[in-house]
Amino acid sequence: MKYEVHVSRGTAGIEREGNTLKVHTRKETVANRANVDVILQLAKYFSVDPASIRLISGARSRRKVIEIPDEHTR
């Protein structure tokens, strides 16, 4: 299943509104740290292996599209 993800700085956490997820991270965008943190948070939220989460678009943007295999979505 594909999700639109909006990333913002702040205390770590995830808010869900339909297929849109708002993910807050304290990590900097330097050296891909923010993207890694977002993927780790999503993996914990969906109880999946981080390797199963695919970043489809938005690697350098606050708006991202990620894909999680359907059998792992709740």
N, CA, C and O atoms as a CHARMM CRD file, in Angstrom:
* protein
*
  296
    1    1 MET  N      0.83900  -1.16600   0.00000 PROA 1      0.00000
    2    1 MET  CA     0.00000   0.00000   0.00000 PROA 1      0.00000
    3    1 MET  C      0.89300   1.24100   0.00000 PROA 1      0.00000
    4    1 MET  O      1.92700   1.27200   0.66800 PROA 1      0.00000
    5    2 LYS  N      0.48900   2.25600  -0.75000 PROA 2      0.00000
    6    2 LYS  CA     1.25800   3.49400  -0.83200 PROA 2      0.00000
    7    2 LYS  C      0.68500   4.52700   0.12600 PROA 2      0.00000
    8    2 LYS  O     -0.52800   4.62700   0.31400 PROA 2      0.00000
    9    3 TYR  N      1.58300   5.28800   0.72200 PROA 3      0.00000
   10    3 TYR  CA     1.20800   6.35800   1.64000 PROA 3      0.00000
   11    3 TYR  C      1.93400   7.63400   1.25400 PROA 3      0.00000
   12    3 TYR  O      3.09600   7.60700   0.84900 PROA 3      0.00000
   13    4 GLU  N      1.23700   8.74200   1.38400 PROA 4      0.00000
   14    4 GLU  CA     1.89200  10.03700   1.25900 PROA 4      0.00000
   15    4 GLU  C      2.37900  10.39600   2.65300 PROA 4      0.00000
   16    4 GLU  O      1.63700  10.28700   3.62900 PROA 4      0.00000
   17    5 VAL  N      3.62000  10.82000   2.73700 PROA 5      0.00000
   18    5 VAL  CA     4.22500  11.14500   4.02600 PROA 5      0.00000
   19    5 VAL  C      4.67400  12.60000   4.00300 PROA 5      0.00000
   20    5 VAL  O      5.38200  13.02900   3.09200 PROA 5      0.00000
   21    6 HSD  N      4.25800  13.34300   5.00500 PROA 6      0.00000
   22    6 HSD  CA     4.71200  14.72600   5.16400 PROA 6      0.00000
   23    6 HSD  C      5.63800  14.74400   6.37300 PROA 6      0.00000
   24    6 HSD  O      5.24300  14.35800   7.47300 PROA 6      0.00000
   25    7 VAL  N      6.86600  15.19000   6.16400 PROA 7      0.00000
   26    7 VAL  CA     7.87100  15.17800   7.22100 PROA 7      0.00000
   27    7 VAL  C      8.07500  16.59100   7.75000 PROA 7      0.00000
   28    7 VAL  O      8.18000  17.54700   6.98200 PROA 7      0.00000
   29    8 SER  N      8.12900  16.70900   9.07100 PROA 8      0.00000
   30    8 SER  CA     8.43000  18.00000   9.67900 PROA 8      0.00000
   31    8 SER  C      9.34500  17.79400  10.87800 PROA 8      0.00000
   32    8 SER  O      9.41900  16.70500  11.44800 PROA 8      0.00000
   33    9 ARG  N     10.03600  18.85700  11.24300 PROA 9      0.00000
   34    9 ARG  CA    10.94000  18.79600  12.38500 PROA 9      0.00000
   35    9 ARG  C     10.14000  18.93900  13.67300 PROA 9      0.00000
   36    9 ARG  O      9.14800  19.66600  13.72600 PROA 9      0.00000
   37   10 GLY  N     10.57200  18.25600  14.67900 PROA 10     0.00000
   38   10 GLY  CA     9.91600  18.34400  15.98000 PROA 10     0.00000
   39   10 GLY  C     10.07600  17.04300  16.73200 PROA 10     0.00000
   40   10 GLY  O     10.83000  16.16300  16.31500 PROA 10     0.00000
   41   11 THR  N      9.37900  16.92000  17.82300 PROA 11     0.00000
   42   11 THR  CA     9.42300  15.71000  18.62900 PROA 11     0.00000
   43   11 THR  C      8.94900  14.53000  17.79700 PROA 11     0.00000
   44   11 THR  O      7.91600  14.60400  17.13100 PROA 11     0.00000
   45   12 ALA  N      9.70300  13.45200  17.83700 PROA 12     0.00000
   46   12 ALA  CA     9.40300  12.27500  17.02000 PROA 12     0.00000
   47   12 ALA  C      7.99200  11.76600  17.27800 PROA 12     0.00000
   48   12 ALA  O      7.52200  11.73400  18.41500 PROA 12     0.00000
   49   13 GLY  N      7.33200  11.37300  16.20600 PROA 13     0.00000
   50   13 GLY  CA     5.99000  10.83400  16.31900 PROA 13     0.00000
   51   13 GLY  C      5.30200  10.78200  14.97300 PROA 13     0.00000
   52   13 GLY  O      5.76400  11.39300  14.00900 PROA 13     0.00000
   53   14 ILE  N      4.18800  10.04800  14.90200 PROA 14     0.00000
   54   14 ILE  CA     3.44500   9.87400  13.65700 PROA 14     0.00000
   55   14 ILE  C      1.97400  10.17800  13.90500 PROA 14     0.00000
   56   14 ILE  O      1.39200   9.73200  14.89400 PROA 14     0.00000
   57   15 GLU  N      1.38500  10.94000  12.99600 PROA 15     0.00000
   58   15 GLU  CA    -0.05400  11.20300  12.99300 PROA 15     0.00000
   59   15 GLU  C     -0.59800  10.64500  11.68700 PROA 15     0.00000
   60   15 GLU  O      0.01500  10.81700  10.63400 PROA 15     0.00000
   61   16 ARG  N     -1.74500   9.97900  11.75100 PROA 16     0.00000
   62   16 ARG  CA    -2.31300   9.36500  10.55200 PROA 16     0.00000
   63   16 ARG  C     -3.66000   9.98800  10.21500 PROA 16     0.00000
   64   16 ARG  O     -4.52500  10.14600  11.07600 PROA 16     0.00000
   65   17 GLU  N     -3.81700  10.33800   8.93600 PROA 17     0.00000
   66   17 GLU  CA    -5.07900  10.85500   8.41500 PROA 17     0.00000
   67   17 GLU  C     -5.34700  10.14500   7.09600 PROA 17     0.00000
   68   17 GLU  O     -4.88800  10.59800   6.04800 PROA 17     0.00000
   69   18 GLY  N     -6.08300   9.04000   7.13200 PROA 18     0.00000
   70   18 GLY  CA    -6.33300   8.25800   5.91800 PROA 18     0.00000
   71   18 GLY  C     -5.04700   7.64200   5.40600 PROA 18     0.00000
   72   18 GLY  O     -4.36100   6.92900   6.13800 PROA 18     0.00000
   73   19 ASN  N     -4.71300   7.91400   4.13700 PROA 19     0.00000
   74   19 ASN  CA    -3.47300   7.40100   3.55900 PROA 19     0.00000
   75   19 ASN  C     -2.33900   8.41000   3.65500 PROA 19     0.00000
   76   19 ASN  O     -1.30000   8.24700   3.01500 PROA 19     0.00000
   77   20 THR  N     -2.53800   9.44600   4.45000 PROA 20     0.00000
   78   20 THR  CA    -1.49400  10.44800   4.65900 PROA 20     0.00000
   79   20 THR  C     -0.95200  10.30100   6.07100 PROA 20     0.00000
   80   20 THR  O     -1.70600  10.20200   7.03900 PROA 20     0.00000
   81   21 LEU  N      0.36600  10.28800   6.16600 PROA 21     0.00000
   82   21 LEU  CA     1.02600  10.18900   7.46300 PROA 21     0.00000
   83   21 LEU  C      1.86300  11.43500   7.68500 PROA 21     0.00000
   84   21 LEU  O      2.58700  11.86600   6.78700 PROA 21     0.00000
   85   22 LYS  N      1.77200  12.01200   8.86300 PROA 22     0.00000
   86   22 LYS  CA     2.62900  13.13000   9.23500 PROA 22     0.00000
   87   22 LYS  C      3.66300  12.57100  10.19700 PROA 22     0.00000
   88   22 LYS  O      3.32800  12.09200  11.28000 PROA 22     0.00000
   89   23 VAL  N      4.91600  12.63700   9.79100 PROA 23     0.00000
   90   23 VAL  CA     5.99800  12.08400  10.59500 PROA 23     0.00000
   91   23 VAL  C      6.88400  13.23300  11.06800 PROA 23     0.00000
   92   23 VAL  O      7.34400  14.04700  10.26700 PROA 23     0.00000
   93   24 HSD  N      7.11200  13.28800  12.35600 PROA 24     0.00000
   94   24 HSD  CA     7.96100  14.31900  12.94700 PROA 24     0.00000
   95   24 HSD  C      9.30600  13.69000  13.30100 PROA 24     0.00000
   96   24 HSD  O      9.36100  12.60000  13.87000 PROA 24     0.00000
   97   25 THR  N     10.37800  14.38000  12.96100 PROA 25     0.00000
   98   25 THR  CA    11.71300  13.86900  13.24500 PROA 25     0.00000
   99   25 THR  C     12.58200  14.97200  13.82900 PROA 25     0.00000
  100   25 THR  O     12.40700  16.14900  13.51200 PROA 25     0.00000
  101   26 ARG  N     13.50300  14.58900  14.66800 PROA 26     0.00000
  102   26 ARG  CA    14.45900  15.54500  15.23300 PROA 26     0.00000
  103   26 ARG  C     15.77200  15.50700  14.46500 PROA 26     0.00000
  104   26 ARG  O     16.65400  16.33000  14.70700 PROA 26     0.00000
  105   27 LYS  N     15.91100  14.57000  13.55100 PROA 27     0.00000
  106   27 LYS  CA    17.15700  14.40500  12.80000 PROA 27     0.00000
  107   27 LYS  C     17.30600  15.47800  11.73100 PROA 27     0.00000
  108   27 LYS  O     16.32000  16.01500  11.22800 PROA 27     0.00000
  109   28 GLU  N     18.55000  15.77800  11.39400 PROA 28     0.00000
  110   28 GLU  CA    18.85000  16.74600  10.34500 PROA 28     0.00000
  111   28 GLU  C     18.78800  16.07100   8.98000 PROA 28     0.00000
  112   28 GLU  O     18.86300  14.84800   8.86900 PROA 28     0.00000
  113   29 THR  N     18.65000  16.89100   7.95200 PROA 29     0.00000
  114   29 THR  CA    18.59300  16.34700   6.59300 PROA 29     0.00000
  115   29 THR  C     19.97600  15.97800   6.06700 PROA 29     0.00000
  116   29 THR  O     20.08400  15.39700   4.98700 PROA 29     0.00000
  117   30 VAL  N     21.01200  16.29500   6.79300 PROA 30     0.00000
  118   30 VAL  CA    22.38100  15.99900   6.38100 PROA 30     0.00000
  119   30 VAL  C     22.60300  14.48800   6.33300 PROA 30     0.00000
  120   30 VAL  O     22.18900  13.76000   7.23500 PROA 30     0.00000
  121   31 ALA  N     23.25600  14.03400   5.27700 PROA 31     0.00000
  122   31 ALA  CA    23.64800  12.62200   5.11600 PROA 31     0.00000
  123   31 ALA  C     22.46200  11.66800   5.23800 PROA 31     0.00000
  124   31 ALA  O     22.61400  10.54700   5.72200 PROA 31     0.00000
  125   32 ASN  N     21.28300  12.10800   4.80000 PROA 32     0.00000
  126   32 ASN  CA    20.10200  11.24100   4.73600 PROA 32     0.00000
  127   32 ASN  C     19.57200  10.81400   6.11100 PROA 32     0.00000
  128   32 ASN  O     18.76400   9.88900   6.19900 PROA 32     0.00000
  129   33 ARG  N     20.01500  11.47100   7.16900 PROA 33     0.00000
  130   33 ARG  CA    19.61700  11.07200   8.52900 PROA 33     0.00000
  131   33 ARG  C     18.11400  11.16400   8.75100 PROA 33     0.00000
  132   33 ARG  O     17.52800  10.29200   9.39400 PROA 33     0.00000
  133   34 ALA  N     17.48600  12.21000   8.22600 PROA 34     0.00000
  134   34 ALA  CA    16.04000  12.37700   8.42500 PROA 34     0.00000
  135   34 ALA  C     15.26800  11.25800   7.73600 PROA 34     0.00000
  136   34 ALA  O     14.32300  10.71900   8.31200 PROA 34     0.00000
  137   35 ASN  N     15.65600  10.89900   6.50700 PROA 35     0.00000
  138   35 ASN  CA    14.96600   9.82000   5.79400 PROA 35     0.00000
  139   35 ASN  C     15.10800   8.49500   6.53300 PROA 35     0.00000
  140   35 ASN  O     14.14800   7.73100   6.63500 PROA 35     0.00000
  141   36 VAL  N     16.28800   8.22600   7.04100 PROA 36     0.00000
  142   36 VAL  CA    16.50700   6.98400   7.79100 PROA 36     0.00000
  143   36 VAL  C     15.63000   6.97100   9.03800 PROA 36     0.00000
  144   36 VAL  O     15.02200   5.94900   9.35600 PROA 36     0.00000
  145   37 ASP  N     15.56100   8.09100   9.74200 PROA 37     0.00000
  146   37 ASP  CA    14.72400   8.17200  10.94200 PROA 37     0.00000
  147   37 ASP  C     13.25100   7.97000  10.59800 PROA 37     0.00000
  148   37 ASP  O     12.53600   7.27200  11.31700 PROA 37     0.00000
  149   38 VAL  N     12.79500   8.57700   9.50600 PROA 38     0.00000
  150   38 VAL  CA    11.40000   8.42200   9.08200 PROA 38     0.00000
  151   38 VAL  C     11.10500   6.95400   8.78800 PROA 38     0.00000
  152   38 VAL  O     10.07700   6.43300   9.22100 PROA 38     0.00000
  153   39 ILE  N     11.98800   6.28500   8.06300 PROA 39     0.00000
  154   39 ILE  CA    11.77900   4.86800   7.73300 PROA 39     0.00000
  155   39 ILE  C     11.76900   4.01700   8.99900 PROA 39     0.00000
  156   39 ILE  O     10.95000   3.10600   9.12200 PROA 39     0.00000
  157   40 LEU  N     12.66100   4.29900   9.93200 PROA 40     0.00000
  158   40 LEU  CA    12.68300   3.53300  11.18600 PROA 40     0.00000
  159   40 LEU  C     11.40900   3.75900  11.99800 PROA 40     0.00000
  160   40 LEU  O     10.87400   2.81600  12.58200 PROA 40     0.00000
  161   41 GLN  N     10.92000   4.99300  12.03800 PROA 41     0.00000
  162   41 GLN  CA     9.66300   5.26800  12.74700 PROA 41     0.00000
  163   41 GLN  C      8.49100   4.54400  12.09300 PROA 41     0.00000
  164   41 GLN  O      7.64600   3.97200  12.78100 PROA 41     0.00000
  165   42 LEU  N      8.44300   4.57200  10.75600 PROA 42     0.00000
  166   42 LEU  CA     7.35400   3.89500  10.04700 PROA 42     0.00000
  167   42 LEU  C      7.42600   2.38500  10.25000 PROA 42     0.00000
  168   42 LEU  O      6.39400   1.72900  10.39400 PROA 42     0.00000
  169   43 ALA  N      8.63600   1.82900  10.26300 PROA 43     0.00000
  170   43 ALA  CA     8.79800   0.39400  10.49100 PROA 43     0.00000
  171   43 ALA  C      8.26500   0.00800  11.86900 PROA 43     0.00000
  172   43 ALA  O      7.60400  -1.02000  12.01900 PROA 43     0.00000
  173   44 LYS  N      8.55000   0.82200  12.85400 PROA 44     0.00000
  174   44 LYS  CA     8.05000   0.55000  14.20500 PROA 44     0.00000
  175   44 LYS  C      6.52900   0.70300  14.25100 PROA 44     0.00000
  176   44 LYS  O      5.84300  -0.11700  14.86200 PROA 44     0.00000
  177   45 TYR  N      6.00000   1.74400  13.61100 PROA 45     0.00000
  178   45 TYR  CA     4.55800   2.01700  13.59400 PROA 45     0.00000
  179   45 TYR  C      3.77800   0.86600  12.96100 PROA 45     0.00000
  180   45 TYR  O      2.73800   0.45600  13.47600 PROA 45     0.00000
  181   46 PHE  N      4.28900   0.34400  11.83100 PROA 46     0.00000
  182   46 PHE  CA     3.60700  -0.73700  11.11800 PROA 46     0.00000
  183   46 PHE  C      4.09900  -2.12400  11.53600 PROA 46     0.00000
  184   46 PHE  O      3.61200  -3.12700  11.01600 PROA 46     0.00000
  185   47 SER  N      5.04800  -2.19800  12.45800 PROA 47     0.00000
  186   47 SER  CA     5.62600  -3.46900  12.93000 PROA 47     0.00000
  187   47 SER  C      6.17500  -4.29500  11.76900 PROA 47     0.00000
  188   47 SER  O      5.83000  -5.46400  11.60100 PROA 47     0.00000
  189   48 VAL  N      7.03200  -3.66500  10.97800 PROA 48     0.00000
  190   48 VAL  CA     7.65200  -4.34000   9.83600 PROA 48     0.00000
  191   48 VAL  C      9.15800  -4.11900   9.87000 PROA 48     0.00000
  192   48 VAL  O      9.66500  -3.26700  10.60100 PROA 48     0.00000
  193   49 ASP  N      9.85100  -4.89900   9.07100 PROA 49     0.00000
  194   49 ASP  CA    11.28200  -4.73300   8.89000 PROA 49     0.00000
  195   49 ASP  C     11.51400  -3.45200   8.08100 PROA 49     0.00000
  196   49 ASP  O     10.85400  -3.25700   7.06100 PROA 49     0.00000
  197   50 PRO  N     12.42200  -2.58400   8.50200 PROA 50     0.00000
  198   50 PRO  CA    12.67500  -1.35600   7.74500 PROA 50     0.00000
  199   50 PRO  C     13.02300  -1.60800   6.27900 PROA 50     0.00000
  200   50 PRO  O     12.74500  -0.76500   5.42700 PROA 50     0.00000
  201   51 ALA  N     13.62200  -2.74700   5.97900 PROA 51     0.00000
  202   51 ALA  CA    13.98700  -3.06600   4.59400 PROA 51     0.00000
  203   51 ALA  C     12.76400  -3.28700   3.70800 PROA 51     0.00000
  204   51 ALA  O     12.87400  -3.21700   2.48400 PROA 51     0.00000
  205   52 SER  N     11.59900  -3.55300   4.30600 PROA 52     0.00000
  206   52 SER  CA    10.39300  -3.77900   3.50300 PROA 52     0.00000
  207   52 SER  C      9.71800  -2.46800   3.09300 PROA 52     0.00000
  208   52 SER  O      8.79500  -2.47700   2.27900 PROA 52     0.00000
  209   53 ILE  N     10.16900  -1.34700   3.64700 PROA 53     0.00000
  210   53 ILE  CA     9.60400  -0.03900   3.30300 PROA 53     0.00000
  211   53 ILE  C     10.39800   0.53900   2.14300 PROA 53     0.00000
  212   53 ILE  O     11.62600   0.60700   2.17700 PROA 53     0.00000
  213   54 ARG  N      9.66200   0.95600   1.11200 PROA 54     0.00000
  214   54 ARG  CA    10.29900   1.48300  -0.09300 PROA 54     0.00000
  215   54 ARG  C      9.96000   2.96100  -0.24800 PROA 54     0.00000
  216   54 ARG  O      8.79000   3.34100  -0.22400 PROA 54     0.00000
  217   55 LEU  N     10.97700   3.78200  -0.40500 PROA 55     0.00000
  218   55 LEU  CA    10.78400   5.20500  -0.66800 PROA 55     0.00000
  219   55 LEU  C     10.64900   5.36800  -2.17600 PROA 55     0.00000
  220   55 LEU  O     11.62400   5.21900  -2.91300 PROA 55     0.00000
  221   56 ILE  N      9.43600   5.67500  -2.63400 PROA 56     0.00000
  222   56 ILE  CA     9.16100   5.76400  -4.06500 PROA 56     0.00000
  223   56 ILE  C      9.57300   7.12100  -4.61700 PROA 56     0.00000
  224   56 ILE  O     10.20200   7.19900  -5.67200 PROA 56     0.00000
  225   57 SER  N      9.22300   8.19200  -3.90900 PROA 57     0.00000
  226   57 SER  CA     9.61200   9.52700  -4.36600 PROA 57     0.00000
  227   57 SER  C      9.74200  10.46000  -3.17900 PROA 57     0.00000
  228   57 SER  O      9.20100  10.20200  -2.10400 PROA 57     0.00000
  229   58 GLY  N     10.46900  11.55000  -3.39000 PROA 58     0.00000
  230   58 GLY  CA    10.59700  12.57100  -2.36500 PROA 58     0.00000
  231   58 GLY  C     11.80200  12.44200  -1.46400 PROA 58     0.00000
  232   58 GLY  O     11.77200  12.91600  -0.32900 PROA 58     0.00000
  233   59 ALA  N     12.86400  11.81100  -1.94000 PROA 59     0.00000
  234   59 ALA  CA    14.04600  11.62100  -1.10300 PROA 59     0.00000
  235   59 ALA  C     14.61600  12.94300  -0.59400 PROA 59     0.00000
  236   59 ALA  O     15.20400  12.99000   0.48600 PROA 59     0.00000
  237   60 ARG  N     14.44500  14.01300  -1.36500 PROA 60     0.00000
  238   60 ARG  CA    14.97500  15.31800  -0.95700 PROA 60     0.00000
  239   60 ARG  C     13.87000  16.31700  -0.65400 PROA 60     0.00000
  240   60 ARG  O     14.09800  17.52700  -0.67300 PROA 60     0.00000
  241   61 SER  N     12.68800  15.82100  -0.37700 PROA 61     0.00000
  242   61 SER  CA    11.53300  16.68300  -0.16200 PROA 61     0.00000
  243   61 SER  C     10.87800  16.37000   1.17600 PROA 61     0.00000
  244   61 SER  O     11.08900  15.29800   1.74400 PROA 61     0.00000
  245   62 ARG  N     10.08600  17.30800   1.67400 PROA 62     0.00000
  246   62 ARG  CA     9.31800  17.04800   2.89500 PROA 62     0.00000
  247   62 ARG  C      8.13400  16.14100   2.60000 PROA 62     0.00000
  248   62 ARG  O      7.63600  15.45500   3.49200 PROA 62     0.00000
  249   63 ARG  N      7.68200  16.13600   1.35200 PROA 63     0.00000
  250   63 ARG  CA     6.57800  15.26600   0.93400 PROA 63     0.00000
  251   63 ARG  C      7.16500  14.04700   0.23800 PROA 63     0.00000
  252   63 ARG  O      7.89500  14.16500  -0.74600 PROA 63     0.00000
  253   64 LYS  N      6.83800  12.89700   0.75700 PROA 64     0.00000
  254   64 LYS  CA     7.37900  11.64700   0.23300 PROA 64     0.00000
  255   64 LYS  C      6.24500  10.68400  -0.07000 PROA 64     0.00000
  256   64 LYS  O      5.14200  10.81600   0.46200 PROA 64     0.00000
  257   65 VAL  N      6.52300   9.72600  -0.92100 PROA 65     0.00000
  258   65 VAL  CA     5.60100   8.62400  -1.16000 PROA 65     0.00000
  259   65 VAL  C      6.36500   7.36200  -0.80300 PROA 65     0.00000
  260   65 VAL  O      7.44200   7.09500  -1.33600 PROA 65     0.00000
  261   66 ILE  N      5.78900   6.58900   0.11100 PROA 66     0.00000
  262   66 ILE  CA     6.42600   5.34000   0.52700 PROA 66     0.00000
  263   66 ILE  C      5.46900   4.19000   0.24300 PROA 66     0.00000
  264   66 ILE  O      4.25600   4.37200   0.13600 PROA 66     0.00000
  265   67 GLU  N      6.04900   3.00600   0.12600 PROA 67     0.00000
  266   67 GLU  CA     5.23700   1.81200  -0.11300 PROA 67     0.00000
  267   67 GLU  C      5.58600   0.76100   0.92800 PROA 67     0.00000
  268   67 GLU  O      6.75300   0.48900   1.21000 PROA 67     0.00000
  269   68 ILE  N      4.53300   0.18300   1.48800 PROA 68     0.00000
  270   68 ILE  CA     4.67500  -0.90500   2.45200 PROA 68     0.00000
  271   68 ILE  C      3.86100  -2.06600   1.91200 PROA 68     0.00000
  272   68 ILE  O      2.70900  -1.86800   1.52600 PROA 68     0.00000
  273   69 PRO  N      4.41700  -3.27600   1.87100 PROA 69     0.00000
  274   69 PRO  CA     3.65300  -4.42200   1.36100 PROA 69     0.00000
  275   69 PRO  C      2.30200  -4.54800   2.06600 PROA 69     0.00000
  276   69 PRO  O      2.21000  -4.36100   3.28000 PROA 69     0.00000
  277   70 ASP  N      1.25700  -4.86500   1.29900 PROA 70     0.00000
  278   70 ASP  CA    -0.11600  -4.91200   1.82100 PROA 70     0.00000
  279   70 ASP  C     -0.28900  -5.80600   3.03800 PROA 70     0.00000
  280   70 ASP  O     -1.08900  -5.49000   3.91900 PROA 70     0.00000
  281   71 GLU  N      0.43300  -6.90000   3.11000 PROA 71     0.00000
  282   71 GLU  CA     0.23600  -7.81600   4.23700 PROA 71     0.00000
  283   71 GLU  C      0.70600  -7.20800   5.55800 PROA 71     0.00000
  284   71 GLU  O      0.43400  -7.76300   6.62300 PROA 71     0.00000
  285   72 HSD  N      1.41000  -6.07200   5.50100 PROA 72     0.00000
  286   72 HSD  CA     1.91900  -5.44300   6.71900 PROA 72     0.00000
  287   72 HSD  C      1.13100  -4.22100   7.15400 PROA 72     0.00000
  288   72 HSD  O      1.41500  -3.66200   8.21300 PROA 72     0.00000
  289   73 THR  N      0.15100  -3.78900   6.37300 PROA 73     0.00000
  290   73 THR  CA    -0.56600  -2.56400   6.72500 PROA 73     0.00000
  291   73 THR  C     -1.70500  -2.86200   7.68400 PROA 73     0.00000
  292   73 THR  O     -2.27600  -3.95300   7.68500 PROA 73     0.00000
  293   74 ARG  N     -2.02300  -1.85800   8.50500 PROA 74     0.00000
  294   74 ARG  CA    -3.13000  -2.04600   9.44500 PROA 74     0.00000
  295   74 ARG  C     -4.20400  -1.03700   9.20500 PROA 74     0.00000
  296   74 ARG  O     -5.21900  -1.03900   9.90100 PROA 74     0.00000
